[in-house]
């Protein structure tokens, strides 16, 4: 019997003869290729983990020695049968995990075994190829269950007989089945709070009436509409996930609810009160035909009025991204005074309007990226968003923002304006001395730390566009002419800027000499995708932690780079996709010897030798020797060129000296000599 100490926590553990690890009252026997339950474990065992083994049958005596067992896990075995008396000695079992087995083969016998578990609270039957009839039989005598998972099975239809007697159930997981029809299946589950039916084939939800439910996940189905029952009852629903469906209309929600999160991502949702051709559908209705057996019910819903009747006052998160929304109806945002996160990215919106009345006073995160926005209209100051922190406007058609917009956002930290044709207001425009050109003024925003201006077509920026704004992260990538005048316009960020991206900005060693020496706070610099043919000398004095030099034209790095302040501070560097010379890799060997430095793309770093491209980490021996010979040949060549020149100068000097020897001696004597005494 081997003993030791586990996890440094001071808990003694031991290994049983079967290879199980024992820690106090828990035995872990996972992945031991066991075909039966070990019988030589301690009698006081409370938790037994037997996952990833080959057990096929749980016999009547399998767990009989462990009568204090509270937790039993047999997931990912080959379990086909649980004999009727298997749990007679484990009636205190609270948690039973049987996921990913073959219980469909003898489910009726296994159901008899479950009847001996009056205290069972949590049961996992996921991945057992069970149909709805099999599930009904297995669960018949498990009225104590509080949590049940029958995910990843073959359930197609749910009705009132499926979950009979599960009156204590709080959580139910039905995801990844084949469910396409639900007929009063949850009426008896009066305590159910969490229901997961994601990844099924449900076409619609009509007359939703589960008032006690708190979390409902029906994402990744085929739902075209969601209709709550018309009632004045208070619904406890807090989270509703309808993402990745086929919704055509905004869901008709319970009139009184506690909804905090509404997830509608990736649907076909739009608003129809008015069409793009200016036609009005204010009074238009849609009729839903609901059929149950021989009875038919027609529900008439106004395309817009029903939304107004829903109480959205507690809603904090609304995700409507990846839909077909091209406008928001009047009064839509006013209904959500508690909204903190609004995601409308990847839609078709051409204008976004924040009306008067301060409807977004609590908003902290607003994502309008990847739309068709050409106008952002805000009724300032009444429509200001004072608590806004994250504002994403990337990939739109904006050229200007409302004047003074950021002066009313007291907590803004991050703004993404990338891939818009915007320009930054120069000093003259702010002082009223320049032309009234469309631009974005982000000067004097003391809370702003992150700005992305990638792909904005920036060029010829005026002086001091960031004056009074202590930016830490700035992305200027994909602006081909942004560096045409150097980096002087960034001088106001010398003391604060920590992360700077100049990727794909047409930076070239021969075109412009960029001086980075002023950015002493810089710790991350991205120079990838440019045309550098020499390593910028000014980088040597920076104390960067991350440097990206990918996709340039560098043949080599300086040999002494590791001895500079840059080399001593670097923690990670990206160097791939440069035409390095295989015979000039001394710098590479030096980098490999620095323990704290990680070349993140080291496997992709290559060098060129003649017409070949080889990995810098695995240079063939013949190339190394050939490079050594080439280096030696160069030395000999330089010597051969220098020696004749030196000999020529020496011969000329000797000839001149011998020719003018007497005259030179007399001249020296006359200048420096003294008279001799007689």
C-alpha positions as CSV (number, residue, x, y, z in Angstrom):
1,X,0.0,0.0,0.0
2,X,1.6,3.3,-1.2
3,X,1.0,6.5,0.8
4,X,1.8,10.1,0.2
5,X,0.5,13.7,0.4
6,X,-2.0,15.1,-2.1
7,X,-2.0,18.6,-3.7
8,X,0.1,20.1,-1.0
9,X,-3.0,20.6,1.2
10,X,-1.9,18.2,3.9
11,X,-4.5,15.5,3.0
12,X,-3.2,12.0,3.3
13,X,-3.8,9.7,0.4
14,X,-3.2,6.0,-0.4
15,X,-3.3,3.7,-3.4
16,X,-5.4,0.6,-3.1
17,X,-4.2,-2.6,-4.8
18,X,-6.6,-1.8,-7.7
19,X,-4.9,1.5,-8.3
20,X,-7.6,3.7,-6.8
21,X,-6.5,6.8,-5.1
22,X,-8.0,7.2,-1.6
23,X,-8.3,10.6,0.0
24,X,-10.3,10.6,3.3
25,X,-13.7,9.2,2.3
26,X,-13.3,9.6,-1.5
27,X,-11.9,6.9,-3.9
28,X,-10.9,8.0,-7.4
29,X,-10.6,5.0,-9.8
30,X,-11.0,6.8,-13.1
31,X,-9.3,5.4,-16.2
32,X,-8.1,2.1,-14.6
33,X,-9.6,-0.3,-17.2
34,X,-11.7,-1.8,-14.4
35,X,-14.4,-4.2,-15.5
36,X,-16.0,-4.3,-12.0
37,X,-16.3,-2.2,-8.9
38,X,-13.4,-2.7,-6.5
39,X,-14.5,-4.5,-3.3
40,X,-11.4,-3.8,-1.2
41,X,-11.9,-0.2,-0.5
42,X,-12.7,1.2,2.9
43,X,-16.2,0.6,4.3
44,X,-16.7,4.3,5.3
45,X,-16.5,5.4,1.7
46,X,-18.8,8.3,0.7
47,X,-17.7,9.2,-2.8
48,X,-16.7,6.6,-5.5
49,X,-15.5,7.8,-8.9
50,X,-15.3,5.1,-11.6
51,X,-15.3,7.1,-14.8
52,X,-13.6,5.9,-18.0
53,X,-13.5,2.2,-17.2
54,X,-15.0,-0.9,-18.9
55,X,-17.7,-1.9,-16.4
56,X,-20.7,-3.5,-18.2
57,X,-22.9,-4.7,-15.3
58,X,-23.5,-3.2,-11.8
59,X,-24.4,-6.3,-9.9
60,X,-26.4,-6.7,-6.7
61,X,-23.3,-6.9,-4.6
62,X,-21.1,-4.4,-6.5
63,X,-21.6,-1.5,-4.1
64,X,-23.0,-3.4,-1.2
65,X,-19.9,-3.0,1.0
66,X,-20.2,0.9,0.8
67,X,-23.4,1.6,2.6
68,X,-22.5,5.2,3.4
69,X,-22.1,6.0,-0.2
70,X,-23.4,9.5,-1.1
71,X,-21.8,10.1,-4.6
72,X,-21.3,7.5,-7.3
73,X,-20.0,8.2,-10.8
74,X,-19.8,5.6,-13.6
75,X,-19.7,7.9,-16.6
76,X,-18.1,6.7,-19.8
77,X,-18.1,3.0,-19.1
78,X,-19.9,0.2,-21.1
79,X,-22.7,-0.1,-18.6
80,X,-25.7,-2.1,-20.0
81,X,-27.4,-3.3,-16.9
82,X,-28.0,-2.3,-13.3
83,X,-29.4,-5.3,-11.4
84,X,-32.6,-4.6,-9.3
85,X,-30.8,-5.0,-5.9
86,X,-27.7,-3.0,-6.8
87,X,-28.6,-0.1,-4.6
88,X,-30.4,-1.8,-1.7
89,X,-27.4,-1.1,0.5
90,X,-26.9,2.5,-0.7
91,X,-30.2,4.1,0.0
92,X,-28.5,7.3,1.2
93,X,-27.1,7.9,-2.3
94,X,-27.6,11.6,-3.3
95,X,-25.7,11.9,-6.6
96,X,-25.5,9.3,-9.4
97,X,-23.8,9.9,-12.7
98,X,-24.3,7.3,-15.5
99,X,-23.6,9.5,-18.5
100,X,-22.3,8.0,-21.8
101,X,-23.2,4.3,-21.2
102,X,-25.5,1.8,-22.9
103,X,-28.5,1.9,-20.5
104,X,-31.0,1.6,-23.3
105,X,-30.4,-2.1,-23.6
106,X,-31.9,-3.1,-20.3
107,X,-33.6,0.1,-19.2
108,X,-36.6,-1.6,-17.5
109,X,-34.4,-3.7,-15.2
110,X,-32.3,-0.6,-14.4
111,X,-35.5,1.3,-13.6
112,X,-36.3,-1.3,-10.9
113,X,-32.8,-0.7,-9.4
114,X,-33.6,3.1,-9.3
115,X,-36.7,2.5,-7.1
116,X,-34.3,1.7,-4.2
117,X,-33.0,5.3,-4.2
118,X,-35.4,7.4,-2.1
119,X,-32.8,10.0,-1.3
120,X,-31.4,10.6,-4.8
121,X,-31.1,14.3,-5.6
122,X,-29.1,14.4,-8.8
123,X,-29.1,12.0,-11.7
124,X,-27.1,12.2,-15.0
125,X,-28.4,9.9,-17.8
126,X,-26.9,11.9,-20.7
127,X,-25.6,10.0,-23.8
128,X,-27.4,6.7,-23.3
129,X,-29.5,6.5,-26.5
130,X,-32.7,6.7,-24.5
131,X,-36.1,7.5,-26.1
132,X,-38.8,9.4,-24.3
133,X,-40.6,6.2,-23.4
134,X,-37.4,4.8,-21.8
135,X,-36.9,8.0,-19.9
136,X,-40.4,7.9,-18.5
137,X,-39.9,4.3,-17.2
138,X,-36.5,5.1,-15.7
139,X,-37.8,8.1,-13.8
140,X,-41.1,6.7,-12.6
141,X,-40.0,6.1,-8.9
142,X,-37.5,9.0,-8.5
143,X,-39.8,11.6,-6.9
144,X,-36.9,13.0,-4.8
145,X,-34.9,14.2,-7.8
146,X,-33.9,17.9,-7.8
147,X,-31.5,17.8,-10.8
148,X,-31.8,15.7,-13.9
149,X,-29.8,15.5,-17.2
150,X,-31.1,13.4,-20.1
151,X,-29.0,15.4,-22.7
152,X,-27.6,13.8,-25.8
153,X,-30.2,11.1,-26.1
154,X,-32.9,10.2,-28.7
155,X,-35.9,12.0,-27.2
156,X,-38.2,13.4,-29.9
157,X,-41.5,14.2,-28.2
158,X,-42.4,15.3,-24.6
159,X,-45.8,15.0,-23.1
160,X,-47.4,14.9,-19.6
161,X,-46.2,11.3,-19.0
162,X,-42.5,11.9,-19.5
163,X,-41.7,13.5,-16.2
164,X,-44.5,12.3,-14.0
165,X,-43.9,12.4,-10.2
166,X,-40.8,14.7,-10.4
167,X,-42.5,17.2,-8.1
168,X,-39.2,18.3,-6.5
169,X,-37.2,18.9,-9.7
170,X,-35.4,22.2,-9.8
171,X,-33.1,21.7,-12.8
172,X,-33.7,19.8,-16.1
173,X,-31.2,19.4,-19.0
174,X,-32.7,18.2,-22.3
175,X,-30.1,19.7,-24.7
176,X,-28.9,17.9,-27.9
177,X,-31.8,15.6,-28.4
178,X,-34.3,15.5,-31.3
179,X,-37.2,17.2,-29.6
180,X,-39.7,18.8,-32.1
181,X,-42.9,18.6,-30.1
182,X,-43.8,19.5,-26.5
183,X,-47.3,18.8,-25.2
184,X,-47.9,19.9,-21.5
185,X,-44.7,18.1,-20.5
186,X,-43.8,20.5,-17.7
187,X,-47.1,21.1,-16.0
188,X,-46.4,18.9,-13.0
189,X,-42.9,20.4,-12.4
190,X,-44.1,23.1,-10.1
191,X,-40.6,23.8,-8.6
192,X,-38.7,23.8,-11.9
193,X,-36.3,26.8,-12.0
194,X,-33.7,26.0,-14.7
195,X,-34.7,24.4,-18.1
196,X,-32.2,23.7,-20.9
197,X,-33.6,22.6,-24.2
198,X,-30.8,23.9,-26.5
199,X,-29.8,22.1,-29.7
200,X,-33.1,20.5,-30.5
201,X,-35.6,20.9,-33.4
202,X,-38.4,22.9,-31.6
203,X,-40.2,25.0,-34.2
204,X,-42.1,27.4,-31.9
205,X,-43.0,28.2,-28.3
206,X,-46.7,29.1,-27.9
207,X,-48.5,30.0,-24.7
208,X,-45.5,29.8,-22.5
209,X,-46.8,29.6,-19.0
210,X,-44.0,28.4,-16.7
211,X,-44.3,31.1,-14.1
212,X,-41.9,29.6,-11.6
213,X,-39.0,29.2,-14.2
214,X,-36.0,31.4,-13.7
215,X,-33.6,30.3,-16.5
216,X,-34.8,29.1,-19.9
217,X,-32.3,28.1,-22.6
218,X,-33.9,27.2,-25.9
219,X,-31.0,28.3,-28.1
220,X,-30.0,26.5,-31.3
221,X,-33.4,25.3,-32.3
222,X,-35.7,26.2,-35.2
223,X,-38.0,28.5,-33.3
224,X,-39.8,31.1,-35.5
225,X,-41.8,32.8,-32.7
226,X,-42.0,32.9,-29.0
227,X,-45.4,33.7,-27.4
228,X,-46.0,33.9,-23.7
229,X,-49.5,33.3,-22.4
230,X,-51.7,36.4,-21.9
231,X,-51.8,36.7,-18.1
232,X,-51.3,39.1,-15.3
233,X,-49.4,36.6,-13.2
234,X,-45.8,37.4,-12.2
235,X,-43.3,35.3,-14.1
236,X,-40.0,34.6,-12.2
237,X,-38.1,34.4,-15.5
238,X,-34.7,36.1,-15.3
239,X,-32.7,34.7,-18.2
240,X,-34.2,33.8,-21.6
241,X,-31.8,32.5,-24.3
242,X,-33.4,32.4,-27.8
243,X,-30.1,32.8,-29.7
244,X,-29.3,30.8,-32.9
245,X,-32.9,30.2,-33.9
246,X,-35.2,31.4,-36.8
247,X,-37.1,34.2,-34.9
248,X,-38.9,36.5,-37.3
249,X,-40.5,38.7,-34.6
250,X,-39.4,40.1,-31.3
251,X,-40.6,37.6,-28.7
252,X,-44.0,38.3,-27.0
253,X,-42.8,38.2,-23.4
254,X,-44.8,37.8,-20.2
255,X,-46.6,41.0,-19.3
256,X,-45.1,40.9,-15.8
257,X,-41.6,39.4,-15.4
258,X,-38.2,39.7,-13.8
259,X,-36.2,39.4,-17.0
260,X,-32.6,40.5,-16.7
261,X,-31.0,38.9,-19.7
262,X,-32.6,38.4,-23.1
263,X,-30.4,36.7,-25.7
264,X,-31.6,36.9,-29.3
265,X,-28.4,36.6,-31.2
266,X,-28.3,35.0,-34.7
267,X,-32.0,35.0,-35.7
268,X,-33.9,36.6,-38.6
269,X,-35.5,39.2,-36.3
270,X,-36.7,42.5,-37.6
271,X,-39.3,45.2,-36.9
272,X,-42.2,45.7,-39.2
273,X,-43.9,48.8,-38.0
274,X,-42.6,50.6,-41.1
275,X,-40.8,49.3,-44.1
276,X,-37.9,50.6,-46.1
277,X,-40.3,52.1,-48.6
278,X,-41.9,54.3,-45.9
279,X,-45.1,52.3,-45.7
280,X,-46.7,52.2,-42.3
281,X,-47.6,48.9,-40.6
282,X,-48.5,50.5,-37.3
283,X,-51.9,48.7,-37.2
284,X,-50.8,45.5,-38.9
285,X,-51.4,42.2,-37.2
286,X,-50.3,38.6,-37.6
287,X,-52.4,35.6,-36.7
288,X,-51.0,32.5,-35.1
289,X,-53.0,29.2,-35.6
290,X,-52.5,27.0,-32.5
291,X,-53.7,23.4,-32.8
292,X,-54.0,21.0,-29.9
293,X,-55.6,17.7,-30.8
294,X,-59.1,18.5,-32.2
295,X,-59.1,22.1,-30.8
296,X,-57.9,25.1,-32.7
297,X,-57.0,28.5,-31.2
298,X,-56.2,31.6,-33.2
299,X,-54.1,34.2,-31.5
300,X,-53.9,37.7,-33.1
301,X,-50.8,39.7,-32.3
302,X,-50.0,43.3,-33.3
303,X,-46.5,43.4,-34.7
304,X,-45.5,46.2,-32.3
305,X,-48.1,46.8,-29.7
306,X,-47.5,43.5,-27.9
307,X,-43.9,44.5,-27.2
308,X,-45.0,47.7,-25.6
309,X,-47.3,45.7,-23.2
310,X,-44.3,43.5,-22.0
311,X,-42.5,44.8,-18.9
312,X,-38.8,45.2,-19.7
313,X,-38.0,47.5,-16.8
314,X,-35.6,45.0,-15.1
315,X,-33.8,44.1,-18.3
316,X,-30.0,44.5,-18.0
317,X,-28.6,42.6,-21.0
318,X,-30.2,42.7,-24.5
319,X,-28.3,40.9,-27.3
320,X,-29.8,41.3,-30.7
321,X,-26.6,40.8,-32.7
322,X,-26.6,39.0,-36.1
323,X,-30.2,39.7,-37.0
324,X,-31.9,41.8,-39.7
325,X,-32.7,44.9,-37.6
326,X,-32.5,48.1,-39.7
327,X,-34.2,50.4,-37.2
328,X,-35.5,50.4,-33.6
329,X,-39.1,51.3,-33.1
330,X,-40.0,54.6,-31.3
331,X,-40.1,54.0,-27.6
332,X,-38.2,50.7,-27.8
333,X,-35.3,51.8,-25.6
334,X,-37.5,53.8,-23.2
335,X,-39.0,50.5,-22.0
336,X,-35.6,49.4,-20.7
337,X,-34.4,51.9,-18.0
338,X,-32.1,49.3,-16.3
339,X,-30.3,48.3,-19.5
340,X,-26.5,48.1,-19.0
341,X,-25.4,46.0,-22.0
342,X,-26.9,46.5,-25.5
343,X,-25.5,44.5,-28.5
344,X,-26.8,45.4,-31.9
345,X,-23.7,44.4,-33.9
346,X,-24.0,42.7,-37.3
347,X,-27.4,44.1,-38.3
348,X,-28.5,46.4,-41.1
349,X,-28.9,49.7,-39.2
350,X,-28.2,52.9,-41.0
351,X,-28.9,55.3,-38.2
352,X,-29.0,55.0,-34.4
353,X,-30.9,57.5,-32.4
354,X,-30.7,58.0,-28.6
355,X,-33.8,60.0,-27.8
356,X,-34.6,62.5,-25.0
357,X,-35.6,61.3,-21.6
358,X,-32.2,59.6,-20.9
359,X,-33.4,56.1,-21.7
360,X,-29.8,54.7,-21.6
361,X,-28.7,56.3,-18.4
362,X,-27.5,53.0,-17.0
363,X,-25.9,51.7,-20.2
364,X,-22.2,50.7,-19.8
365,X,-21.6,48.6,-23.0
366,X,-22.9,49.5,-26.4
367,X,-22.0,47.5,-29.5
368,X,-23.1,48.9,-32.9
369,X,-20.3,47.4,-34.9
370,X,-20.7,45.8,-38.4
371,X,-23.8,47.7,-39.4
372,X,-24.4,50.3,-42.1
373,X,-24.4,53.3,-39.8
374,X,-23.8,56.7,-41.5
375,X,-25.4,58.7,-38.7
376,X,-25.3,58.6,-34.9
377,X,-28.0,60.9,-33.5
378,X,-28.0,61.8,-29.8
379,X,-30.3,64.4,-28.3
380,X,-27.7,66.0,-26.0
381,X,-27.6,66.5,-23.1
382,X,-31.0,64.9,-22.4
383,X,-30.1,61.8,-24.3
384,X,-26.6,61.4,-23.0
385,X,-25.2,58.1,-21.8
386,X,-23.3,59.1,-18.7
387,X,-22.3,55.6,-17.6
388,X,-21.1,54.4,-20.9
389,X,-17.7,52.6,-20.7
390,X,-17.3,50.5,-23.8
391,X,-18.5,51.9,-27.2
392,X,-17.9,49.8,-30.3
393,X,-18.7,51.5,-33.7
394,X,-16.3,49.5,-35.9
395,X,-17.0,48.6,-39.5
396,X,-19.7,51.2,-40.3
397,X,-19.9,54.2,-42.6
398,X,-19.4,57.0,-40.1
399,X,-17.5,60.1,-40.8
400,X,-18.4,62.1,-37.8
401,X,-19.8,61.8,-34.2
402,X,-22.2,64.2,-32.6
403,X,-20.3,67.2,-31.3
404,X,-19.7,67.0,-27.6
405,X,-20.8,63.4,-27.4
406,X,-17.8,62.3,-25.2
407,X,-18.1,65.3,-22.9
408,X,-21.3,63.7,-21.5
409,X,-19.8,60.2,-21.1
410,X,-18.1,60.5,-17.7
411,X,-16.9,57.0,-17.5
412,X,-15.9,56.1,-21.1
413,X,-12.7,53.9,-21.2
414,X,-12.8,52.1,-24.6
415,X,-13.9,53.4,-28.1
416,X,-13.5,51.4,-31.3
417,X,-13.9,53.5,-34.4
418,X,-11.9,51.1,-36.6
419,X,-12.9,50.7,-40.3
420,X,-14.9,53.9,-40.5
421,X,-13.8,56.9,-42.7
422,X,-13.3,59.1,-39.7
423,X,-10.6,61.7,-39.0
424,X,-9.4,63.2,-35.8
425,X,-10.1,66.8,-35.1
426,X,-6.9,68.9,-35.2
427,X,-6.1,71.7,-32.7
428,X,-7.2,74.4,-35.0
429,X,-10.7,72.8,-35.4
430,X,-11.1,72.6,-31.6
431,X,-10.1,76.2,-31.2
432,X,-12.4,77.3,-34.0
433,X,-9.6,78.5,-36.2
434,X,-9.9,75.9,-38.9
435,X,-12.5,74.8,-41.4
436,X,-15.6,73.1,-40.2
437,X,-14.5,69.7,-41.4
438,X,-16.2,66.4,-40.3
439,X,-14.0,64.9,-37.6
440,X,-14.1,63.1,-34.3
441,X,-12.9,65.0,-31.2
442,X,-11.5,62.8,-28.5
443,X,-9.4,65.5,-26.8
444,X,-9.6,66.0,-23.1
445,X,-11.4,62.8,-22.2
446,X,-9.6,61.9,-19.0
447,X,-11.1,58.5,-18.6
448,X,-10.4,57.2,-22.1
449,X,-7.6,54.6,-22.2
450,X,-8.3,52.4,-25.2
451,X,-8.9,53.6,-28.8
452,X,-8.9,51.7,-32.0
453,X,-8.6,53.6,-35.3
454,X,-7.6,50.7,-37.5
455,X,-8.4,51.0,-41.2
456,X,-9.8,54.6,-41.0
457,X,-7.7,56.0,-43.8
458,X,-5.9,58.4,-41.5
459,X,-3.3,60.7,-43.0
460,X,-1.8,64.1,-42.4
461,X,-3.2,64.3,-38.8
462,X,-3.2,67.7,-37.2
463,X,-1.2,68.6,-34.1
464,X,-2.2,67.4,-30.6
465,X,-5.3,65.2,-31.5
466,X,-4.9,63.4,-28.1
467,X,-4.2,66.4,-25.9
468,X,-5.5,65.8,-22.4
469,X,-6.5,62.1,-23.1
470,X,-4.3,59.6,-21.3
471,X,-4.5,56.8,-23.7
472,X,-2.8,53.5,-22.9
473,X,-3.8,51.4,-25.9
474,X,-3.9,52.8,-29.4
475,X,-4.5,50.8,-32.6
476,X,-3.5,52.6,-35.8
477,X,-3.1,49.5,-38.0
478,X,-4.1,49.4,-41.6
479,X,-3.7,53.1,-42.2
480,X,-1.2,53.4,-45.0
481,X,-0.4,57.1,-44.7
482,X,-0.7,57.6,-41.0
483,X,3.1,57.8,-40.5
484,X,3.8,60.0,-43.5
485,X,4.7,62.9,-41.1
486,X,6.4,60.8,-38.4
487,X,5.1,60.3,-34.8
488,X,5.2,63.9,-33.7
489,X,1.4,64.1,-33.4
490,X,1.5,61.4,-30.7
491,X,3.7,63.4,-28.4
492,X,0.9,64.0,-25.9
493,X,0.9,60.2,-25.3
494,X,4.6,59.9,-24.5
495,X,4.1,59.3,-20.8
496,X,0.9,57.1,-20.9
497,X,0.9,55.0,-24.0
498,X,1.6,51.3,-23.2
499,X,0.3,49.4,-26.3
500,X,0.8,50.7,-29.8
501,X,-0.2,48.9,-33.0
502,X,1.4,50.1,-36.3
503,X,0.6,47.0,-38.2
504,X,0.4,47.5,-42.0
505,X,1.1,51.2,-41.9
506,X,3.6,51.2,-44.8
507,X,6.5,51.7,-42.4
508,X,9.8,51.4,-44.2
509,X,13.4,51.9,-43.0
510,X,14.3,53.7,-46.2
511,X,11.3,56.1,-46.4
512,X,11.0,57.5,-42.9
513,X,13.1,57.3,-39.8
514,X,10.5,56.8,-37.0
515,X,11.8,57.8,-33.6
516,X,10.2,55.7,-30.8
517,X,12.6,57.0,-28.1
518,X,10.0,59.3,-26.5
519,X,7.6,56.5,-25.6
520,X,9.2,55.4,-22.4
521,X,6.0,53.8,-21.0
522,X,5.5,51.6,-24.1
523,X,5.5,47.8,-23.2
524,X,3.8,46.4,-26.4
525,X,4.6,47.4,-30.0
526,X,3.2,45.9,-33.1
527,X,5.3,46.6,-36.3
528,X,4.1,43.6,-38.3
529,X,3.0,43.8,-42.0
530,X,5.4,46.6,-43.0
531,X,8.5,46.9,-45.1
532,X,11.3,47.2,-42.6
533,X,14.7,46.2,-44.0
534,X,16.7,47.2,-40.9
535,X,15.9,47.0,-37.3
536,X,14.9,50.5,-36.0
537,X,17.8,51.6,-33.8
538,X,15.5,53.7,-31.6
539,X,13.8,50.5,-30.3
540,X,17.0,49.5,-28.5
541,X,16.4,52.0,-25.6
542,X,12.8,51.0,-25.0
543,X,11.8,48.5,-22.3
544,X,9.2,46.6,-24.2
545,X,7.6,43.4,-23.0
546,X,6.2,42.4,-26.4
547,X,7.4,43.1,-29.9
548,X,5.9,42.0,-33.2
549,X,8.1,42.1,-36.3
550,X,6.3,39.6,-38.4
551,X,5.8,40.1,-42.2
552,X,8.6,42.5,-42.8
553,X,11.8,42.4,-44.9
554,X,14.4,42.0,-42.2
555,X,17.5,39.9,-43.2
556,X,18.8,39.9,-39.6
557,X,18.5,41.5,-36.2
558,X,21.4,43.3,-34.4
559,X,23.9,40.8,-32.9
560,X,23.9,42.8,-29.6
561,X,20.1,43.2,-29.3
562,X,20.0,41.1,-26.1
563,X,22.4,43.4,-24.3
564,X,20.3,46.5,-25.0
565,X,17.5,47.8,-22.6
566,X,15.1,46.3,-25.1
567,X,16.7,42.8,-25.0
568,X,16.8,42.8,-21.2
569,X,13.1,43.7,-20.9
570,X,11.5,41.6,-23.7
571,X,9.3,38.7,-22.6
572,X,7.8,37.7,-25.9
573,X,8.6,38.4,-29.5
574,X,7.1,37.5,-32.9
575,X,9.6,37.1,-35.8
576,X,8.1,34.9,-38.5
577,X,7.7,35.6,-42.2
578,X,10.9,37.6,-42.7
579,X,13.6,36.8,-45.3
580,X,16.4,36.1,-42.7
581,X,19.8,35.1,-44.0
582,X,20.7,31.6,-42.8
583,X,24.4,32.6,-42.6
584,X,23.6,35.6,-40.3
585,X,21.7,33.9,-37.5
586,X,24.0,34.7,-34.6
587,X,21.3,36.9,-33.2
588,X,18.8,34.0,-33.3
589,X,21.2,31.8,-31.3
590,X,21.5,34.6,-28.7
591,X,17.7,34.9,-28.4
592,X,17.4,31.2,-27.8
593,X,19.7,31.4,-24.8
594,X,17.6,34.0,-23.0
595,X,15.4,32.0,-20.6
596,X,12.8,34.6,-19.9
597,X,12.2,35.4,-23.6
598,X,9.6,33.4,-25.6
599,X,9.6,33.5,-29.4
600,X,5.9,32.8,-29.7
601,X,6.1,31.8,-33.4
602,X,9.5,30.2,-33.2
603,X,8.3,27.1,-35.1
604,X,7.4,29.4,-38.1
605,X,10.7,31.4,-38.2
606,X,12.6,30.5,-41.4
607,X,15.7,31.7,-43.2
608,X,16.8,31.8,-46.8
609,X,19.8,29.9,-48.1
610,X,20.4,30.3,-51.8
611,X,16.9,29.5,-53.2
612,X,15.8,27.4,-50.3
613,X,13.7,28.3,-47.2
614,X,14.5,26.3,-44.1
615,X,13.5,26.4,-40.4
616,X,15.8,28.5,-38.3
617,X,15.4,26.0,-35.4
618,X,16.5,23.1,-37.5
619,X,19.3,24.2,-39.8
620,X,20.8,21.3,-41.7
621,X,24.4,20.6,-40.8
622,X,25.6,21.1,-44.4
623,X,24.2,24.6,-44.4
624,X,25.9,25.5,-41.1
625,X,29.3,24.2,-42.5
626,X,28.8,26.0,-45.8
627,X,28.0,29.2,-43.9
628,X,31.2,28.8,-41.9
629,X,33.2,28.3,-45.1
630,X,31.6,31.3,-46.7
631,X,32.5,33.4,-43.6
632,X,36.1,32.1,-43.7
633,X,36.3,32.8,-47.5
634,X,35.2,36.3,-46.9
635,X,37.9,36.8,-44.3
636,X,40.5,35.4,-46.7
637,X,39.2,37.6,-49.5
638,X,39.5,40.7,-47.3
639,X,43.0,39.8,-46.4
640,X,43.9,39.1,-50.0
641,X,42.6,42.5,-51.0
642,X,44.3,44.4,-48.1
643,X,47.7,42.7,-48.2
644,X,48.9,44.0,-51.7
645,X,47.8,47.5,-50.7
646,X,49.7,47.4,-47.5
647,X,52.8,46.0,-49.2
648,X,52.7,48.7,-51.9
649,X,52.5,51.5,-49.2
650,X,55.5,49.9,-47.4
651,X,57.7,49.6,-50.5
652,X,56.9,53.2,-51.5
653,X,57.8,54.4,-47.9
654,X,61.1,52.5,-48.0
655,X,62.1,53.9,-51.4
656,X,61.3,57.4,-50.4
657,X,63.2,57.0,-47.1
658,X,66.3,55.7,-48.9
659,X,66.2,58.3,-51.6
660,X,66.0,61.3,-49.2
661,X,67.9,59.7,-46.3
662,X,70.9,62.2,-46.2
663,X,68.7,65.3,-46.6
664,X,66.3,64.1,-44.0
665,X,69.1,63.5,-41.5
666,X,70.6,66.9,-42.0
667,X,67.2,68.5,-41.7
668,X,66.6,66.7,-38.5
669,X,70.0,67.6,-37.2
670,X,69.7,71.2,-38.1
671,X,66.3,71.5,-36.4
672,X,67.0,69.4,-33.3
673,X,70.8,69.1,-33.0
674,X,73.1,71.0,-30.4
675,X,76.6,72.4,-30.8
676,X,79.5,70.2,-29.5
677,X,82.0,71.7,-27.0
678,X,85.7,71.8,-27.9
